[in-house]
């Protein structure tokens, strides 16, 4: 009886948590390489669907993107949305924001001291 209860609990838990397989169920790549060519590290990186009213959690967590390096950011939030607003906050206090970016088509975001661009 305890084994059956444990099995039912485990199955219920798996059904309630979206898996990586369902995250990109439409087969679109929502990974964007963020290249930091500025003289300051990127301390925070945010990506929120254009339908969101606020920025979602920091994609870097405890990490950073040091000057002269790049990091691949997985923008996929488990929906089929492709249009996101992107925001990078640098250690020197500067912010770079790109609005309404099709992350299903854009593969690179380059951040520099004089601005930023998409590729």
Secondary structure, DSSP 8 states (H G I E B T S, - for coil): -HHHHHHHHHHHHHHHS--HHHHTTT----EEEEEE-SSS-EEEEEEEETT-SS----TTTT--B-TTEEEEEE---SSS--EEEEEEEETTS-EEEEEEEETTT--EEEEETTEEEE-
